[in-house]
Amino acid sequence: MHDISLVEPSYEAVPLFPLARFAMFPNTMTQIHAFEPRYRMLVADVLAGPRLLVLIGLKPGTETDHLGTPTTYEVGALCKVVNHERTGDGRYCLHVHCLARVRIQQVNRLLPYRTAAVQVISDETVGDGALDEAMDRLMATMRSLVVKLGDNGAQLAQILASTRKPLLLTNRLASAVLSDPIERQRALETTHPLTRIEQVNDAAGEALLHADCPQLQYTHFDANSVN
């Protein structure tokens, strides 16, 4: 059975929602809030359409430019709003699922918020043998980390049991163990699966050595909606 693609190869005008210190991986979910007037308008337009938007990180040094057009990275997350709530003062709380990584091709500024033409980014193809070896190393490190964390490792154990698909699992683990925004962005932009797996394995190994507890500060997965 072939997987059915959830996305088109490219999109002409998807709303951009920039966030400081942020990078999100495919097949994970997160919660975001919209409170600025222009982003409330963005959300209203998104909900009235196909419910798609691009969440994208701000480059370091531009995070405080709230009223202007701060510089974003070129690679972000194409997301679909799966649930939303609106508060009494008009703010939005969105639950979004990342469908794919995308590269910004062109930014438009015709509206109070920015939209962009984007191209979906696919991973490079690697041999099954090399992929299996890399995943075996990653799984061994992760299992050791789960054991060392004890009760604090329950969420990591849940991620490990969530899927047998190597690339999907790597994205979920990257979301869990990569806490530095720049490292997260580097992993997001990496198109070679083995490089991403090694990056996640290195971060898990550091956590294992220092007994650090991975914090799911940015994204989480919902096995009922992203498998």
C-alpha positions in Angstrom: 0.0 0.0 0.0 1.4 3.4 -1.0 1.2 6.4 1.4 -1.2 9.1 0.2 0.4 12.5 0.3 -1.3 15.0 2.5 0.3 18.0 0.8 0.8 19.5 -2.6 4.4 20.0 -3.9 4.0 23.8 -3.7 1.6 26.5 -2.6 1.2 30.0 -3.9 0.1 32.1 -0.9 0.2 30.6 2.5 -0.1 32.9 5.6 3.2 33.2 7.5 3.1 33.1 11.3 6.5 34.0 12.7 7.6 32.9 16.2 10.7 33.6 18.2 13.0 30.7 19.2 10.8 28.2 17.3 11.2 25.3 14.9 8.7 22.5 14.4 9.0 19.1 12.8 6.7 17.2 10.5 4.2 14.8 12.2 4.2 16.7 15.5 1.7 19.0 17.0 1.8 22.2 19.0 -0.3 24.9 20.5 0.1 28.6 19.6 -1.6 31.8 20.6 -2.6 34.8 18.4 -3.1 38.1 20.1 -1.8 40.8 17.8 -4.6 42.3 15.6 -2.9 41.4 12.4 -2.4 37.8 13.5 -6.0 37.6 14.7 -6.9 38.6 11.2 -4.5 35.9 9.8 -6.1 33.2 11.9 -9.6 34.3 11.0 -8.7 34.0 7.3 -7.0 30.7 7.9 -10.0 29.3 9.6 -12.2 30.5 6.7 -10.1 28.7 4.1 -8.2 25.4 4.0 -6.8 26.0 7.5 -3.2 26.0 6.4 -0.4 28.3 7.6 3.4 28.3 7.9 4.9 28.5 11.3 8.4 29.8 10.9 11.2 30.8 13.3 12.7 34.3 13.5 16.4 34.7 13.0 18.3 35.6 16.1 18.5 39.4 16.7 15.1 40.1 15.1 12.8 38.8 17.8 12.0 42.2 19.3 10.7 43.6 16.0 7.1 42.9 16.9 5.5 45.7 15.0 7.6 45.4 11.8 8.5 42.5 9.5 11.2 40.6 11.4 13.5 38.4 9.3 12.5 34.8 9.3 14.4 31.6 8.4 13.8 30.3 4.9 12.6 26.9 6.1 9.5 26.5 8.2 6.6 24.1 9.0 3.5 23.8 6.8 0.7 23.3 9.4 -3.0 22.6 9.5 -5.2 23.9 12.3 -6.9 20.9 13.8 -8.7 22.7 16.6 -9.1 26.2 17.9 -10.6 28.2 20.7 -11.4 31.9 20.9 -11.3 33.9 24.1 -13.7 36.6 25.1 -11.2 39.3 24.2 -10.8 38.0 20.6 -7.5 36.1 21.0 -7.1 32.6 19.5 -5.6 29.4 20.8 -4.7 27.0 18.0 -3.8 23.4 18.0 -1.8 22.7 14.8 -0.3 19.6 13.1 2.8 20.0 11.0 2.3 18.4 7.6 5.6 19.0 6.0 8.7 21.2 5.9 8.6 24.0 3.3 11.1 26.5 1.9 10.0 30.1 1.3 10.2 30.9 -2.3 8.7 34.4 -2.3 7.2 36.6 0.4 4.2 38.8 -0.3 3.1 41.8 1.8 -0.3 42.7 0.3 -2.1 42.1 3.6 -1.5 43.3 7.2 0.3 39.9 7.6 2.7 38.2 5.2 1.9 35.3 2.9 4.4 33.3 0.9 4.9 31.0 -2.0 6.4 27.8 -0.6 7.9 24.6 -1.8 7.6 21.3 0.1 11.0 19.9 1.1 11.6 16.1 0.9 14.3 14.1 2.5 17.1 12.5 0.4 16.8 8.8 -0.3 19.2 6.6 1.7 19.8 2.8 1.6 17.7 0.7 4.0 20.9 -0.9 5.4 22.4 2.5 6.4 19.1 3.7 7.7 18.6 0.6 9.8 22.1 0.8 11.3 21.6 4.5 12.2 18.2 3.9 13.8 19.5 0.9 15.8 22.1 3.2 17.3 19.5 5.9 18.0 17.1 3.4 19.6 19.8 2.0 21.8 20.6 5.5 23.1 17.0 6.4 23.6 16.2 3.2 25.5 19.2 3.8 27.8 17.9 7.4 28.4 14.4 6.2 29.1 15.8 3.7 31.7 18.0 6.4 33.3 15.1 8.9 33.5 12.8 6.5 35.2 9.4 8.0 35.7 10.5 11.1 33.9 11.1 9.0 30.8 7.5 8.0 30.3 6.8 10.5 27.5 9.9 9.5 25.6 8.9 5.8 26.0 5.5 6.7 24.5 7.2 8.4 21.5 9.4 5.3 20.9 6.3 3.1 20.9 4.3 5.5 18.7 5.5 4.3 15.2 7.9 2.0 13.5 8.5 4.5 10.6 12.2 5.7 10.9 11.8 9.2 9.5 8.6 9.9 11.4 10.0 8.6 14.6 13.2 10.7 14.1 11.1 13.9 13.8 9.2 13.1 17.0 12.4 12.4 18.9 14.0 15.5 17.5 11.1 17.5 18.8 11.6 15.9 22.3 15.4 16.1 22.8 16.6 19.1 20.8 15.9 22.1 23.0 18.2 24.7 21.5 16.3 26.7 18.9 19.3 26.9 16.5 20.0 23.2 16.8 16.3 22.5 16.1 16.4 24.8 13.0 19.5 23.0 11.8 17.8 19.6 12.1 14.7 21.0 10.4 16.7 22.2 7.4 18.7 19.0 7.1 17.6 16.9 4.1 19.8 13.9 4.8 18.1 11.5 7.2 21.3 10.0 8.5 22.6 13.5 9.5 19.4 14.2 11.3 19.4 10.9 13.1 23.0 11.5 14.2 22.1 14.9 15.5 19.3 13.5 17.6 21.5 10.7 18.8 24.2 13.1 19.9 21.7 15.2 21.8 20.3 12.1 23.5 23.8 10.9 24.3 24.6 14.3 26.0 21.4 14.1 28.0 22.3 10.5 29.0 25.8 11.6 30.1 24.6 14.5 32.1 21.3 13.0 33.4 19.4 15.9 31.8 15.7 15.4 31.4 14.5 16.3 27.9 11.8 18.9 28.0 9.0 18.9 25.4 8.9 22.7 25.3 8.0 23.3 21.7 6.0 20.4 20.2 4.3 17.2 21.1 2.6 14.4 19.1 -0.9 13.0 19.3 -0.9 9.4 18.2 -4.6 9.6 17.3 -4.2 12.3 14.8 -0.7 12.2 13.3 -0.1 8.5 12.5 
